[in-house]
Amino acid sequence: MTSTENVRVASRDWTKKECFVEALRIDPNWGMAWCNLGVAMTGTETVRVGSRDLKGKECFAEALRMDPNYTKAWCILGVVLTGTETAAVGSRDWSRKECFAEALRIDHDCGKTWRQLGAAMTGVDTIRVGSRNVNKRDCLFEALRALIDPNDHLLGAISPAITTGKTYARTKEQEGRVLRPF
């Protein structure tokens, strides 16, 4: 179902948002419904859930209240925040970069989140992800590393070439091929 399509249930057409609001009326503690409601919203749009009018970022905050380790909600919250905007989750306000870093604390190998964090950073920014401080270059490298299958003999050779600057063949078929770091 696309964002403009409706679904017909019991002789009534329902929008995606209406479906998620109804799901939350039935079970207000369903984190996935909160997250998907936030995704179904656009820009500064608000939706009424129970007695509250909420924006998309508040729907993601509700999803994270239900499950603080919900990686998708952290990542999408980072995407919807702009500039210096923050979102209240738990007892503090989170910036977009902090949302991405929290998603990576939970799922360190998510290439899309690494890419989003790298895109949100300037050339001089650093942020703590797990046990280390990373910069834009580190984020974009991690995004590439997460997307490379180490079992792919040609692509698997690229990752060490990037970090060491060396080129080499991992298999007999690769001899003679030149792998250059970026």
Backbone as a ProteinNet text record, in pm:
[ID]
protein_1_A
[PRIMARY]
MTSTENVRVASRDWTKKECFVEALRIDPNWGMAWCNLGVAMTGTETVRVGSRDLKGKECFAEALRMDPNYTKAWCILGVVLTGTETAAVGSRDWSRKECFAEALRIDHDCGKTWRQLGAAMTGVDTIRVGSRNVNKRDCLFEALRALIDPNDHLLGAISPAITTGKTYARTKEQEGRVLRPF
[TERTIARY]
84.6	0	90.5	71.9	148.5	87.9	155.9	108.8	-26.7	-63.7	-192.4	-301.9	-266.3	-367.2	-442.9	-564.8	-647.3	-667.9	-706.2	-741.5	-888.5	-961	-1104	-1123.6	-1183.3	-1211.1	-1352.6	-1433.2	-1570.9	-1646	-1645.7	-1720	-1672.7	-1549.3	-1495.2	-1352.9	-1319.3	-1182	-1101.9	-984.2	-897.8	-765.1	-713.5	-578.2	-479.6	-351.4	-249.3	-252	-257.7	-257.8	-376.1	-494	-612.5	-595.8	-534.4	-510.2	-420.6	-311.9	-220.7	-283.4	-361	-430.3	-528.4	-599.9	-693.5	-617.9	-503.4	-422	-376.8	-342.1	-297.6	-413.7	-533.4	-650.4	-669.7	-646.6	-661.8	-546	-422.2	-303.8	-207.3	-220.3	-135.3	11.9	44.5	183.4	254	200	257.8	357.6	484.9	590.8	597.5	576.1	583.4	473.1	355.8	247	281.9	343.8	387.2	488.9	586.2	690.5	629.8	543.8	483.4	389.2	324.6	243.4	332.9	447.3	542.2	588.8	614	656.7	546.4	421.5	308.7	279.8	337.5	311.9	412.3	374.6	463.6	490.6	615.4	654.3	604.2	533.1	485.4	342.8	293.5	158.3	142.3	22.2	-8.6	-121.3	-128.5	-234	-284.3	-412.7	-472.6	-472.8	-407.5	-406.3	-458.3	-575	-639.6	-674.3	-624.1	-652.8	-536.3	-433.4	-313.8	-298.3	-253.1	-214.9	-63.4	-16.1	126.6	184.6	312.8	389.3	463.9	520.1	591.9	700.2	783.9	894.8	843.2	724.9	667.1	617.7	576.4	537	658.8	774.1	896.7	939.6	924.9	958.7	871.3	742.9	653.3	698.9	738.1	788.3	910.1	997.3	1119.1	1090.1	982.8	940.4	898.9	835.1	792.9	913.2	1008.6	1125.7	1246.5	1327.9	1443.5	1549.9	1540.6	1637.1	1580.5	1479.7	1413.9	1498.1	1591.7	1688	1621.5	1521	1453.4	1396.2	1335.7	1278.1	1386.8	1501.8	1612.6	1661.9	1679.9	1732.8	1635.9	1509.1	1412.1	1393.9	1399.7	1392	1507.7	1627.3	1740.8	1717.8	1650.7	1623.2	1524.3	1420.7	1318	1361.4	1459.3	1509	1593.3	1585	1661.9	1749.6	1864.9	1953.3	1980.1	1946.8	1970.1	1847.2	1744.4	1621.7	1654.3	1583.6	1601.3	1465.8	1471.2	1349.3	1365.2	1260.4	1261	1230.5	1326.9	1308.3	1358.7	1270.8	1308.5	1329.2	1439	1462.8	1551.8	1577.8	1666.2	1626.2	1686.3	1667.7	1782.9	1748.5	1846.1	1856.7	1978.6	2001.8	1993.5	1990.2	1982.8	2106	2226.2	2347.6	2345.9	2294.8	2285.7	2187.5	2079.3	1983.7	2052.5	2129.7	2202.4	2304.8	2376.5	2477.1	2411	2293	2221.2	2175.7	2129.1	2090.9	2211.8	2328.6	2450.7	2501.7	2471.3	2506.3	2431.2	2308.7	2224	2259.6	2278.6	2311.2	2429	2549.2	2672.9	2695.5	2637.6	2665.8	2561.3	2480.8	2377.8	2438.2	2467.8	2530.5	2448.7	2316.6	2230.9	2242.1	2248.9	2260.5	2397.3	2503.1	2636.3	2635.2	2571.1	2564.5	2488.3	2376.4	2298.1	2378.7	2449.7	2531.3	2641.1	2707.7	2811.3	2757.3	2638.4	2577.3	2539.8	2508.8	2468.9	2588.3	2708.4	2826.8	2898.7	2966.7	3054.9	3193.4	3284.7	3419.4	3494.9	3459.7	3533.8	3459.7	3333.5	3255.1	3312.3	3297.6	3317.6	3202	3170.3	3066.5	3105.7	3068.6	3101.2	2998.6	3050	2967.2	3030.9	2959.8	3016.7	3135.2	3251.4	3369.3	3466.2	3427	3521.9	3454.9	3536.3	3491	3509.6	3408.6	3416.2	3391.9	3448.9	3426.3	3351.7	3329.6	3254	3317.8	3450.1	3521	3501.2	3513.6	3493.9	3353.4	3253.7	3114.3	3095	3147.5	3129.1	3206.5	3323.4	3397.1	3316.1	3260.2	3179.9	3057.5	2999.3	2884.4	2926.9	3041.5	3092.6	3124.4	3191.8	3230.3	3107.5	3002	2879.9	2812.4	2834.3	2770.3	2851.2	2979.1	3066.4	3054.7	3027.8	3020.5	3162.6	3213.2	3350.6	3370.3	3260.5	3271	3278.6	3254.2	3269.7	3418.2	3482.8	3628.8	3682.1	3614.1	3662.9	3629.2	3501.7	3462.4	3522.9	3538.6	3598.2	3741.2	3809.3	3947	3952.3	3842.9	3842	3855.7	3786.8	3788.1	3929.1	4012	4148.1	4230.3	4200.8	4274.4	4246.7	4126.2	4091.1	4164.6	4167.5	4226.8	4378.8	4438.3	4584.1	4649.9	4574.7	4632.9	4704.4	4701.7	4769.1	4672	4723.9	4640.8	4696.1	4609.5	4652.5	4537.8	4569.6	4468.6	4443.2	4317.3	4282.5	4269.9	4249.7	4234.8	4318.7	4339.5	4417	4351.7	4217.6	4146.9	4168	4199.1	4214.6	4355.6	4450.4	4586.7	4585.9	4660.2	4666.4	4566.9	4462.5	4367.5	4427.2	4408.6	4460.7	4345.3	4355.2	4256.9	4317.6	4262.2	4317.1	4225.8	4286	4203.3	4143.2	4032.4	3964.8	4050
-115.9	0	123.9	212.7	336.9	437.1	551.5	649.1	709.2	704.2	762	657.7	529.9	425.2	405.3	361.2	325.7	174.9	124.5	-16.3	-21.9	-115.3	-125.9	-234.4	-194.7	-287.6	-259.9	-365.1	-355	-238.7	-236.5	-137	7.1	22.3	156.9	163.5	275.3	298.3	362.7	304.7	353.3	397.3	513.2	553.4	478	481.4	418.1	476.4	608.3	672.6	627	619.8	575.4	432	347	207.8	202.9	282.8	281.2	345.4	451	513.5	413.9	340.2	238.2	127	85.3	-17.1	31.5	159.8	215.2	235.9	253.8	260.1	124.9	18.8	-117.3	-153.1	-117.9	-149.1	-30.4	61.2	180.9	153	30.3	-5.4	-77.9	-71.9	-141.9	-48.7	-66.2	19.2	24.2	-88.4	-91.6	-5.1	-5.1	79.2	226.3	263.1	401.1	441.8	354.5	383.8	397.9	305.8	310.8	430.1	472.7	593.4	713.5	721.3	829.2	829.8	711.1	699.3	746.3	718.1	753.2	903.6	975.4	1119.4	1196.4	1317.7	1400.2	1532.7	1577.6	1709.5	1745	1855.2	1905.9	1860.8	1765.9	1713.3	1658.7	1673.2	1614.8	1514.4	1423.1	1323	1310.2	1287.2	1272	1124.2	1094.6	959	971.5	914.9	931.9	1079	1139.3	1280.4	1371.9	1316.9	1396	1418.1	1537.6	1568.2	1555.1	1465.4	1432.9	1457.5	1496.9	1506.5	1375.4	1358.3	1234.4	1201.4	1300.8	1271.8	1226.8	1273	1229.2	1084.6	1042.1	900.8	810.3	853.5	773.4	769.9	882	885.1	787.3	776.9	680.2	536.4	510.5	376.2	343.3	441.2	418.9	409.6	470.2	454.1	308.2	249.4	109.1	14.6	49.1	-36.4	52	82.9	170.6	113.2	-14.8	-77.3	-96.6	-20.2	-30	49.1	-18.3	44.6	125.4	68.9	137.4	271.3	275	399.5	503.4	461.7	555.1	611.8	525.3	568.8	663.5	629	714.5	846.7	842.8	967.7	1059.1	1002.9	1081.5	1140.9	1066.8	1114.9	1231.5	1225.3	1330.1	1457.9	1447.6	1568.5	1648	1778.8	1862.5	1959.2	1992.3	2092.1	2068.1	2167.6	2158.5	2110.7	2068.9	2018.9	1896.1	1881.5	1765.6	1700.5	1580.8	1509.2	1459	1473.5	1425.5	1276.4	1197.9	1053.6	1019.8	962.7	933.8	1063.7	1073	1189.1	1294.9	1284.9	1382.9	1413.6	1517	1553.9	1494.8	1444.1	1378.9	1455.7	1480.4	1540.2	1430	1469.7	1367.2	1277.7	1335.9	1253.8	1158.6	1204.1	1117.2	1002.7	1028.4	921.1	813.1	855.6	758.8	682	752.6	686.7	583.7	616	521.2	399.1	421.8	308.7	219.3	280.1	201.8	132.4	186.6	116.2	-16.5	-14.8	-134	-228.2	-173.8	-253.9	-188.9	-225.8	-163.6	-184.5	-285.6	-320.4	-272	-174	-123.9	-17.1	-57	33	157.6	143.6	259.5	363.1	317.4	410.6	478.3	401.9	462.9	570.9	541.2	638	763.2	746.1	859.9	944.9	878.7	952.6	1029.1	966.1	1033.8	1154.8	1142.2	1253	1367.5	1336.7	1439.9	1514.8	1461.5	1520.9	1614.9	1714.1	1799.5	1736.1	1792.8	1736.3	1734.4	1820.9	1827.8	1766.4	1729	1669	1534.3	1502.6	1365.9	1335.6	1208	1163.6	1026.5	997.7	868.1	765.6	657.6	543.1	421.3	364.1	252.5	300.5	240.5	272.7	368.5	424.5	511.9	636.8	738.9	860.7	842.4	878.5	864.4	998.3	1013.8	1133.4	1093.7	1189.6	1165	1052.8	1058.2	956.1	817.2	806.6	677.8	623.1	712.4	670.8	616.9	688.4	644.7	516.3	500.2	373.8	259.5	281.6	176.7	142	241.9	215.7	122.8	149.4	61.4	-77.1	-82.9	-211.1	-296.3	-233.3	-307.7	-363.8	-298.8	-343.2	-446.9	-463.4	-557	-695.2	-793.3	-932	-987.6	-1021.8	-1071.8	-1204.6	-1273.2	-1399.1	-1379.7	-1256.8	-1225.5	-1200.7	-1287.9	-1283.6	-1152.2	-1091.5	-965.2	-850.2	-838.4	-727.8	-740.9	-863.4	-884.1	-834.2	-828.2	-778.9	-626.7	-560.5	-414.4	-359.2	-419.8	-366.3	-356	-461.6	-445.1	-347.7	-339.1	-246.2	-102.8	-74.3	61.4	96.8	5	37.1	33.5	-51.7	-64.5	6.9	37.9	100.1	-0.3	-128.4	-231.7	-293.2	-345.7	-420.1	-561.1	-655.7	-794	-880.5	-999.4	-1094	-1194.8	-1224.9	-1324.7	-1463.4	-1470.7	-1599.4	-1599.5	-1715.7	-1730	-1650.4	-1648.1	-1577.4	-1426.3	-1374.8	-1230.9	-1181.7	-1273.2	-1229.5	-1146.9	-1041.5	-953.7	-840.1	-852.3	-741.9	-642.7	-517.1	-414.9	-357.8	-369.3	-312.6	-188.6	-74.6	50.7	105.1	156.7	221	349.2	392.8	513.8	635.1
0	0	0	-96	-100.9	-4	13.8	111.7	75	-52.7	-92.7	-107.3	-98.5	-112.2	18.2	3.7	118.5	117.8	232.1	242.7	284.2	224.7	254.2	359.7	472.6	582	630.2	635.5	686.7	621.8	490.6	411.4	432.7	474.2	494.2	438.5	375.2	330.2	443	472.4	579	517.4	561.7	523	611.1	572.9	657.1	797.9	804.9	937.1	1020.5	958.4	1032.8	1082.2	1001	1042.4	1165.9	1164.5	1278.8	1402.2	1384.3	1498.1	1559.4	1475.4	1525.9	1598.1	1542.5	1609.1	1746.6	1756.2	1884.4	1981.2	1929.2	2016.4	2084	2007.2	2059.5	2152.7	2111.1	2191.9	2188.8	2285	2285.3	2316.5	2350.6	2382.3	2267.7	2148	2032.8	1962.8	1994.1	1941.6	1790.5	1724.9	1578.5	1516.5	1575.6	1523.4	1540.8	1654.9	1674.7	1568.5	1544.8	1445.6	1306.3	1268.4	1135.4	1119.1	1226.1	1220.2	1190.5	1256.8	1229.8	1085.9	1030	889.8	795.4	829.9	742.8	741.4	834.7	843.2	758.5	720.3	639.8	709.5	702.8	750.9	889.3	897.7	1026.1	1058	982.8	1001.9	1144.3	1198.4	1329	1313.1	1408.6	1409.4	1552.7	1566	1698.8	1735.2	1849.2	1904.1	2046.3	2068.2	2197.9	2216.5	2322.3	2349.5	2311.9	2244.4	2213.4	2063.4	2027.6	1889.7	1882.1	1795	1789.4	1651.1	1649.4	1525.2	1506.5	1387.2	1355.9	1456	1490.9	1583.1	1719.5	1759	1886.1	1877	1758.2	1739.2	1753.8	1697.8	1713.4	1859.5	1930.4	2073.2	2151.3	2113.9	2179	2149.5	2025.4	1990.2	2075.3	2096	2174.6	2323.7	2367.9	2507.6	2531.6	2428.9	2438.9	2431.1	2341.7	2320.1	2291.1	2393.9	2374.5	2280.8	2248	2156.5	2015.9	1980.8	1849.9	1748.5	1685	1595.2	1484.7	1420.5	1310.4	1356.2	1474.6	1525.1	1551.4	1607.7	1629.6	1497	1399.3	1269.3	1198.9	1195	1125.5	1200.7	1333.4	1409.2	1369.6	1353.6	1307.5	1169.9	1083.2	948	949.7	1033.8	1031.4	1103.1	1191.9	1258	1158.9	1166.5	1075.3	1154	1097.5	1157.2	1303.9	1385.4	1529.5	1606.1	1534.8	1598.1	1683	1795	1882.2	1908	1963.6	2001.1	2143.6	2222.6	2360.3	2361	2405.6	2421.5	2560.8	2639.3	2777.2	2852.9	2923.5	3009.8	2945.4	2814.1	2751.4	2608.3	2554.2	2413.9	2331.6	2213	2125.4	1994.7	1949	1817.6	1712.4	1586.6	1481.7	1483.8	1503.5	1507.3	1626.1	1739.4	1857.4	1834.4	1759.2	1726.2	1641.7	1541.5	1458.4	1541.8	1629.7	1713.9	1806	1857.5	1943.5	1862.5	1740.7	1654.1	1628.3	1610	1584.8	1710	1826.4	1950.5	1956.3	1906.3	1909.7	1795.1	1674.6	1555.9	1484.6	1526.8	1478	1328.9	1269.2	1130.2	1030.6	1068	976.3	884	761.1	664.7	636.6	630.8	603.6	715.2	839.4	951	951	921.1	909.2	800.5	689.2	579.2	622.2	692	739.2	838.3	929.7	1025.7	953.2	858.1	781.1	707	651	577.1	670.5	796.1	892.2	950.7	930.8	992.5	896.8	955	875.5	877.4	804.3	796.7	928.2	1024.3	1149.5	1267.9	1250.9	1359.4	1400.5	1527.9	1576.3	1670.7	1680.7	1774.4	1825.4	1947.3	2007.3	1960.8	1902.6	1862.6	1928	2021.9	2095.9	2178.3	2157.6	2238.9	2169.4	2054.2	1984.7	1928.8	1909.8	1844.4	1694.5	1617.1	1472	1405.2	1286.1	1205.1	1078.4	990.7	867.8	785.1	767.6	689.5	750	883.5	951.4	923.8	930	908.6	767.5	670	531.6	503.6	566	553.9	614.2	734.3	799	715.1	648.6	560.3	447.9	387.2	280.9	334.8	449.9	508.9	537.4	584.7	617.8	493.3	379.1	255.7	178.9	216.5	144.6	207.3	125.3	170.4	176.1	295.9	304.4	232.3	198	125.7	-25.2	-72.3	-213.7	-235.9	-311.1	-321	-376.8	-472.5	-527.1	-432.5	-392.5	-305.5	-166.6	-117	14.3	21	-92.2	-95.8	-90.6	-120	-120.4	20.6	117.2	252.7	310.3	307.3	359.1	274.6	146.5	61.2	101.2	140.7	182.2	310.9	406.4	536.1	532.4	451.3	451.4	334.9	230.4	112.9	24.1	60.4	-17.9	-116.4	-224.5	-318.9	-328.1	-333.1	-343.3	-391.1	-433.8	-480	-369.1	-345.5	-244.5	-305.9	-435.6	-502.2	-628.9	-684.1	-807.8	-921.1	-927.4	-1034.4	-1027.2	-909.7	-894.6	-925.6	-941.6	-970.9	-1099.7	-1097.9	-1213.8	-1207.7	-1125.4	-1106.6	-1008.6	-1033.3	-943.5	-862.2	-732.9	-642.2	-580.9	-610.4	-558.7	-448.4	-340.3	-238.9	-293.9	-235.1	-281.5	-256.7
[MASK]
++++++++++++++++++++++++++++++++++++++++++++++++++++++++++++++++++++++++++++++++++++++++++++++++++++++++++++++++++++++++++++++++++++++++++++++++++++++++++++++++++++++++++++++++++++++

